[in-house]
Each structure stands twice: as C-alpha cells, then as structure tokens.
Amino acid sequence: MSSAVYIIAEAGVNHNGNLDRALAMVDAAADAQVDAVKFQTFCPEALVTAGAAQAGYQIRNQGDVGSQLTMLRRLVLQPEDHHALMAHCTKRDVDFMSSPFDAGSADFLVNDLQLPCIKLGSGELTNGPLLLQLARSGRELILSTGMATLEEIGEALNVLAFGYLRQDTPSERAALAAAWENPAAHQLLHDRVTLLHCTSEYPCPPDQVNLRAMDDLAEHFGLPVGYSDHTLGISVAVAATARGAQVLEKHFTLDRGLPGPDHVASLEPDQLASLVKAVREVSAALGGGSKAPAAVEAANAVAARKSLVAARPIQAGEAFDATNLTVKRPATGRSPMDYWDLLGQCAARDFAADEVIE
C-alpha cells in the first residue's frame, strides 16, 4: 500500500443480485473517486447450512425473510457478472475487489479473475482452511478483525505465515504457531497483510467503535492497519484516517431505502463522495510528522514576528536599557530573544524613535 489512504467502497450485496444495479454502483464509486469498489463472491449452499438463521441485524434491517440461505440466494452474483463488473471497473479506472466466503469462490477470484489482492470479511478470521488456501496463492490480503480477540487474530496470522512459507499440510495446530516464529514470515506478513479494525454491527453505534484499537493492532502485530466502518455518516471514518488508517472500507448503496440487509448501514453516492473528499484532505493534512516551519509560512514570518526597536531616539554610545528598547513588528532586525544580551551594550550609531535595531 502507498502512503495515501486506500479507500474501498464496499458494494457488498447492495446490488440485490441485479447486475445492472451493480454496474451502476461501479459508476457511482468511480464518480466519488474511490480507489476500489468491492463486491462479495459466494456460493450460498457452500456458505451456510439450510437451517442457518439470519443475524439479528439482518432481520432488523430487512425483516425476516427466512433462513440465511434464502436471503443469500437473492443476493448472489454469477461468475459472468464478476467478469462484467471487473471489465467495467477497468473502464472506469477503479480497482475491482471481492471477498470470498468459500473455497470455490476464493479459487475463482485467484485463478480465474487473477485478483492481486483479496479482502476477507471478519467472519473468515477463524476460517483456517480458507486462510491457508489464500496464503498459498501468495496474494496480498486485507483482513477485517470484527468480533476478534488479539489471540484469535494471532492464530489467523499463524495460518497465513504457514501458508506463505510452505505448501505442505500442517500436521497439527502447533505447526502453525511455529511458522510465526520464522523471521521470514514476519517480513512476508508485513508486505502482504493489512489488518482492519472493525466492529461487526450494522449500523454500529459510535460508542462501540473503539478506534484506539487500531493502535493496539499495529503495536501487537507490527502490520499495516486500517478500518472497516459500519457507523452511520462519515465522521468516524474520517477520524480513523487521522488516527493512521492506511486502508478505509465503507459500505455504500444507490438508495438506503432499498430492501436488503446492508442498505441501512450504507452511504448513498453523494455521501460517499463527501467521505472521499474529507479523507483526502485529512490525509494530506497529516504530513510527515516532524515539527518544522511549513513552506507557506516563510512569507508571513517577517510580518507576524517582531524585532527589537528603539523606544525613543538613541544616541551613539548610549547604553541600551529598558527605557530605550521595545519590541515591535516587523521581524527585519534583531530577535527580541536578544534583548537580555543587548542590555548594557552601547549603541554603535544613532537610532531614531521606532527604528529597528539591526
């Protein structure tokens, strides 16, 4: 990742299974000038059991439509849809991304679409076989960490370390932990894995966000960090930028009033454009971190700072003291910080009242 914040517009399943709507979402994301637009790739039958219930937020946001399987069958994109969306992203000069939720979908994204970077949702953090499969592909990974403890994140990184280093099958769980101890694994993970802090609630109340957890992730694992935002509005995502997020993910939709599980917690296109503008401004404002005068300040220093000035006429040979010295703008003469050095010294020439001491 570059030093600029990489903004992912999460289309997710907000296309409601409609390719035309998904293509229009690519246009909206590109118009907002994001870096990438991301979808979700899954086979419903490979993702959930027939009896898996909807999550509470899914029922709140769209009503009870039955099982997760019933819901997901309405939201799936076909392989040919992915090809069309990827081509349209290329046309609009925005990166195409997708999150796989099963082994077949991961294989499709890696080997058919040949995506260079895969984004994994928080639900896959404990999906060891899928993590291993993707690490073995050598791809860069962006991993959301919603619902996770530091221990669970560490275990996921153990799997990724093993997969990046080796092609064999681990004989036991302990073999995964041993991979993390290999210094080569640390470098591979640093170069290829970004951790996103996330709170898995839709929408997420701001008091449940805990942005400072990004600091904990960075300190604990030494990897690039970012933030996947599920709050309403843009303020928390902008704050995450100021806190050092290198990757920022945000759900968006063409219309928050559409039926579906994620529309309510998503931005509409005008809000997405506002988010990108604010993030770019904050990112530029962060600077390099060293305190030093900015280039634009140079012209103002002379006018805003001050010099030692004759408070009244001073004759040559007269000693400088508190009665004949004062401090005024502009800063074209001796610094007022020289005041104490000058006291008691004799003037080398005459000075008129209000004349700058040089």
C-alpha positions, 0 to 999 in steps of 0.5 A, spaced: 500 500 500 502 507 498 502 512 503 495 515 501 489 512 504 486 506 500 479 507 500 474 501 498 467 502 497 464 496 499 458 494 494 457 488 498 450 485 496 447 492 495 446 490 488 440 485 490 443 480 485 441 485 479 447 486 475 445 492 472 444 495 479 451 493 480 454 496 474 451 502 476 454 502 483 461 501 479 459 508 476 457 511 482 464 509 486 468 511 480 464 518 480 466 519 488 473 517 486 474 511 490 480 507 489 476 500 489 469 498 489 468 491 492 463 486 491 462 479 495 463 472 491 459 466 494 456 460 493 450 460 498 449 452 499 457 452 500 456 458 505 451 456 510 447 450 512 439 450 510 437 451 517 442 457 518 438 463 521 439 470 519 443 475 524 439 479 528 441 485 524 439 482 518 432 481 520 432 488 523 434 491 517 430 487 512 425 483 516 425 476 516 425 473 510 427 466 512 433 462 513 440 465 511 440 461 505 434 464 502 436 471 503 443 469 500 440 466 494 437 473 492 443 476 493 448 472 489 452 474 483 454 469 477 461 468 475 459 472 468 457 478 472 464 478 476 467 478 469 462 484 467 463 488 473 471 487 473 471 489 465 467 495 467 471 497 473 477 497 468 473 502 464 472 506 469 479 506 472 477 503 479 480 497 482 475 491 482 475 487 489 471 481 492 471 477 498 470 470 498 466 466 503 468 459 500 473 455 497 470 455 490 469 462 490 476 464 493 479 459 487 475 463 482 477 470 484 485 467 484 485 463 478 480 465 474 479 473 475 487 473 477 485 478 483 492 481 486 489 482 492 483 479 496 479 482 502 476 477 507 470 479 511 471 478 519 467 472 519 473 468 515 478 470 521 477 463 524 476 460 517 483 456 517 482 452 511 480 458 507 486 462 510 491 457 508 488 456 501 489 464 500 496 464 503 498 459 498 496 463 492 501 468 495 496 474 494 496 480 498 490 480 503 486 485 507 483 482 513 477 485 517 478 483 525 470 484 527 468 480 533 476 478 534 480 477 540 488 479 539 489 471 540 484 469 535 487 474 530 494 471 532 492 464 530 489 467 523 496 470 522 499 463 524 495 460 518 497 465 513 505 465 515 504 457 514 501 458 508 506 463 505 512 459 507 510 452 505 505 448 501 505 442 505 499 440 510 500 442 517 500 436 521 497 439 527 495 446 530 502 447 533 505 447 526 502 453 525 504 457 531 511 455 529 511 458 522 510 465 526 516 464 529 520 464 522 523 471 521 521 470 514 514 470 515 514 476 519 517 480 513 512 476 508 506 478 513 508 485 513 508 486 505 502 482 504 497 483 510 493 489 512 489 488 518 482 492 519 479 494 525 472 493 525 466 492 529 461 487 526 454 491 527 450 494 522 449 500 523 454 500 529 453 505 534 459 510 535 460 508 542 462 501 540 467 503 535 473 503 539 478 506 534 484 506 539 484 499 537 487 500 531 493 502 535 493 496 539 493 492 532 499 495 529 503 495 536 501 487 537 502 485 530 507 490 527 502 490 520 499 495 516 492 497 519 486 500 517 478 500 518 472 497 516 466 502 518 459 500 519 457 507 523 452 511 520 455 518 516 462 519 515 465 522 521 468 516 524 471 514 518 474 520 517 477 520 524 480 513 523 484 516 517 487 521 522 488 516 527 493 512 521 488 508 517 492 506 511 486 502 508 478 505 509 472 500 507 465 503 507 459 500 505 455 504 500 448 503 496 444 507 490 438 508 495 438 506 503 431 505 502 432 499 498 430 492 501 436 488 503 440 487 509 446 492 508 442 498 505 441 501 512 448 501 514 450 504 507 452 511 504 448 513 498 453 516 492 453 523 494 455 521 501 460 517 499 463 522 495 463 527 501 467 521 505 472 521 499 473 528 499 474 529 507 479 523 507 483 526 502 484 532 505 485 529 512 490 525 509 494 530 506 493 534 512 497 529 516 504 530 513 510 527 515 510 528 522 516 532 524 515 539 527 518 544 522 516 551 519 511 549 513 513 552 506 507 557 506 509 560 512 516 563 510 512 569 507 508 571 513 514 570 518 517 577 517 510 580 518 507 576 524 514 576 528 517 582 531 524 585 532 527 589 537 526 597 536 528 603 539 523 606 544 525 613 543 531 616 539 538 613 541 544 616 541 551 613 539 554 610 545 548 610 549 547 604 553 541 600 551 536 599 557 529 598 558 527 605 557 530 605 550 528 598 547 521 595 545 519 590 541 515 591 535 513 588 528 516 587 523 521 581 524 527 585 519 532 586 525 534 583 531 530 577 535 527 580 541 530 573 544 536 578 544 534 583 548 537 580 555 544 580 551 543 587 548 542 590 555 548 594 557 551 594 550 552 601 547 549 603 541 554 603 535 550 609 531 544 613 532 537 610 532 531 614 531 524 613 535 521 606 532 527 604 528 529 597 528 535 595 531 539 591 526 
